[in-house]
Amino acid sequence: MRIKENMKTKTEKDVEKTKDLKVLLDEKRVFKPSEEFTEQTNVKKWMDKHGIKSYDELLEKAKDLEWFWGTVANEVVEWFEPYNKVLDWNPPWVKWYIGAKYNIVHDALDKHVKTWRKNKVAYIFEGEPGDVRKLTYWDLYVEVNKLANALKSFGVCKGDRVGIYLPMIPELPIAMLACAKIGAIHSVVFSGFSATAFRERLNDCEAKVAITCDGFYRRGKVIPLKSMADDALREAPTVKHMIVYKRMTAGSELVPWNEERDHWWHEITKDQPRTCETEILDANDILYTSGTTGKPKGVIHAHGGYAVGTAHTLRWVFDLKPEDIWWCAADIGWVTGHSYIVYGPLILGVTSIIYEGAPDYPNPERWWSIIERYGVTVFYTSPTSIRLAMRFGEEWVKKHDLSSLRLLGSVGEPINPEAWIWYYTHIGGKRCQIMDTWWQTESGTFCISPLPITPLKPGSATKPLPGFTADVYDEDGNPIQNRGGNLVQPTPWPGMLRGLYKAPERFKEIYWSKYPNIYLAGDVARKDDDNYFWIQGRADGVLNTAGHRIGNSEVESALVSHEKVAEAAVIGEPHEVKGESILAFVVLKKGVEPNDELRSELREHVGKEIGKIARPDKIKFVTDVPKTRSGKIMRRVIRAKVLGLPVGDIATLSNPEAVEEIDKAI
Ligand code: WT7
């Protein structure tokens, strides 16, 4: 057995003692991995090879970015032609592996089918109704080639954009890889997003082709994705073809069809050759764009650096070995899935789980049953899912043998120590270290995260990984300790974003204007005496609800687009399970009656405009919302009122009486 109890009895007592611990800042416990475990990790073996004695020495050595990222790159990827320079840093612009010829699909698929991995399972797929498919690297390779050839037959060339709107089925990675193989740029839209959101993204990137499926299964129901895509395509003039995968087991023939534009996936791929040349690209050519908020913001990532970044961080942080069964339970529609279900794991040649449905369908033991049945060894999810599981109770967990697990992970928002301890105790059986990975769509890969050799403090993402730097600055750009400030990343890393699609000025403005030449992450954080980072949440107008980032203003504008709404102010309210819930204050147009019916109508309206995840949890009708003289909604004031905190300076308000209004409504 690779791992044993890696806990000391002292910490076990601590676990009991602090059952209702809620306050992050008071967290003092330290969880150390056992020596036996440490010895066998990928990172420790690497350190031995390079004569590095300690975690601190590793962090120090890796400050030589060219040496570190040059060494690492040659271990995880195969270039068609080698680079002549590791890094070209001209902030805010960065290039990695200059001169290298490359394609990420070579590492994700082509190289494996020439080795024993050809017959290894790449994906174990479980549909919500219980159907199972196992695809080997060879199966995946063939399917990708056939689809890539079909895309070419539609005239898709290097640099063209393809919009992908698919649920968690193997065809989603297949579609992404088919695009990458021929040098096309994919823009994946989360299948939980609405038709409007899909349309905006198609138009933003001027996609030539859209890929979707007839429908899929969620909580026992069929979600009619093709009809939603049809709706999106009504006003997406650049899209000439739509490829539709047949996922539904019945009823596909009833799906509306546009003979000229729509093509069944199985029909157009049937007679395609099983091989397809992998386009030879520059390491800095664009791989994909992806947005996180309701409004498109195309974050650009490039083939070379992104490949090195995802594969390397995954092999070190989650210590993946050939025999592991890896489950990153995120959706591929978000960056977590792009990096750690598709590209990272495939480059490393590991076996991953893809599960289509809801965690609690048909009941809350579904996830634990999947871990048991497939012998999952490393499991990665979000704090909101952990809190949901806590709420269902450990009875559901106890029904299953989770002893195959050896390492756990968390991502998406700060994990409260209470959830951390529950996860550690009930899922990890007190043997698994928890990797709390801080990163963003923009960063492409983990940035601040423990390694399995790092002593952990529950609730802290610990330190920047080797080869990364981070700091906390005050408003004037001075580094600060033990106080909340702005999280920044002073040095570049291979997976970092290369810009915003068609918006270089916005790119400079959002990330690089506050502190010259320093990347501003947009999070508030604190650095403790040991230089451990405690992420506190978003500083900008962004909500973090159930692991999704949604702009406050996005929800506000969706509300205001309803004919009966005059104004809206949206804030995040701390929520036990979701992290934040969405609370909206709505001012109705003259003569409109506020009532419950309208409340649900507005919720549905936001659902339609952005997606169900953005629907306000609560709507309060008011006659005014606090605004500055320039008309900006003062969310800070509303939030303070809701949380019962001092409202602070309201001298700039044009309508101080609106604060009373908020008071009355809550
Ligand atoms: C934002 C990025 C990166 C994958 C999923 C979200 C928050 C992410 C953590 C963490 C505290 C975290 C931050 C960040 N966040 N991971 N381990 N601890 N906060 O991607 O939608 O781009 O959101 O999620 O606020 O800025 P995203």
Residues whose N, C-alpha, C, O or C-beta is under 5 A from the ligand:
A	BS01	WT7	T292 T336 S410 V411 G412 E413 P414 D436 T437 W438 W439 Q440 T441 E442 A461 A521 D523 I535 G537 R538 G547 R549
